[in-house]
Amino acid sequence: MNRLLNRSKDILRKGSAQLILVALIIFFAIETGGAFFTPSNLISIVRQVTTTGIAALGVSFLMISGDLDFSTGQVYAFVGTLAAVLYAAGIPIVLAMLIGMVAGIAIFCLTCWISIHFHIGRLVISMAMGTAVSGLACIVAQNKTIYGLPDSIKWLGQGYILGIPISTIFFVVLAFVVAFVLRKTYFGRYLFAVGGSNDVARLSGIHVNQIKYLSSIIAGVFVSFAGLVCMSRTFSGSPFAGSSLSTDVISAAVLGGVSVTGGTGKTSGIVTGVIIIGTLSVGLNMMGMNTNSQDIFKGLALMVAVIIDSLAKRRKAAAKA
């Protein structure tokens, strides 16, 4: 009996994100009288979670390695803004987008370098970096949204293949790639080892700082790409985009089972967490709640997810003891 009970608890713990998603879908379906399941609304959810999902996949590398970064939203906005400004200045759009991506990657790497070199937690450095990057984006764009982008980039954020948004296809493909890297490569194993304990990883011969830099590069690539997708979808470069992205990304990852202290996480959980955030946003919007009210629910969701993660860590530690 005890074995069956423990087995049931284990299944509930591992599938908690999926259960939360099902509960939300049922709740919003009842509250909206079935309007939640219309094709247009489902496509709206899919499109809304795409950029958050791509960014979350990248940031998950940082979180699994034991680092939290709160500059995600600011870097995301800066990349799209810089690309738009460069294009407006006469630089070809493809080159402008590449420069934007390089800038985003460089910011994440700089945050990593400062954190490692001065032995300061990445969370604190990233908050300061995010504020600086946000100010830089506003200066570059002169506090305004940049319009007038070429039609040639619309396909990235607005195009469809067989009725499926191209950006969503990118998200799904990247999710499979991330799952493979995390579970089937030495880098993935090293990443979990570093997140579990830096000291133990070093004693095992793992170059911890190299893993953290690689994680920063990957996060920079994904977040920058998400910023370009947003630029294409909105057909503009705005320094004010991604204001809640950092919270959404971390909430999605934690809801999906990625620990805030590192060492645990899986791609399927991250994808589920992203869908939960998107479902919550669209569902609350359909119920007539404004952005401020939605932020309250998202904040509560993050707190609940962190509490669940903390309790799980305590139970695991108690079991080992």
Steps between C-alpha positions, in 0.01 A plus 500: 500500500780740594680413178188582297452825691859605442468410133187716472675792668794464262270505196316805632829681566642428156174583323402803709553745211280294269228477767511877551465553124200266476335670799549845342360387165190352666452813714525745210285278277223515760543872575496602131215273400711298257640804318844406631519208256437696180773453233587870499546502876718189500717652224521817712634296793751323275629825351516668839712227659747472212740782590468428872564133427811558290643730767409252776682217323817710495470627856442142620870431430590773748249383759604135481861609552391684815472859371202735484497788251247781523628699200324272249217741419731798458744312273205368299373854442847643434583250223186581300541872561865504395426304182218741408713807568790363294266426210357852521861626483551322167647163601350196321239332718673160514828659613310719748332191648834319529657798676202506738549131579872545560423790736252287694749215535772745607278639778434154644870416481594827670257425782657155534855643504420756770327236710793255476786751517369693801331201671157667504172314451371529144155600624629831640720575199220422256260739672754781469581398142132494409452856624805617302390321183148641529641851522733435207209375287302818573801717408565308177135529396462853639214380723278400210393191309674455165274417204558466126659155492521307170231250400772237451512426876126456551520125438695444823237632738187513282539217250310169498564152362189282470322730744775476762699814591860470377623635833320213675672250273834653602399467866408132465820416308714684754322319784598163350859621452520619861354172627766309306783721627389478863445124507731351239821703506793541740429872514151430630634266769763755600232768517295302754816418695597867526147591608508229764827623655782710358754351739406139426502576126853647526623199695358282222719681247230719347604852394218681680574847362504368143158340553365829634636695202354248255167524680513879468575480128211261442264715707615807306432330166150388599394825668638708212322283245176537698548877492535493121188285469314759709635778279373317192161422654434858614684637193682747721790539739390617843717563808185439706438145378548207735419689819366185668705245306757433775227408748308295242810306396607414855140420600462266202826324576428456872140389434648245262728354764826693453639570846594857589811363667606292199567135431152393384272562204374354175389646169149355504439672832627833366269477197207417730588793726509736204157381386369551854616863497347555154173333601485710814555825306247426225243352740513795741483740206184325374352540847551876471792540738746778425878463484551604863259234624670241280837592652360419845408148389834450325685616810297261717571219255874566531482505880308172508748342258798611711334370819433163334863487384623582851281231660618245243864585579435457873332164451788384283756612758306330779480179302878501446558566870 
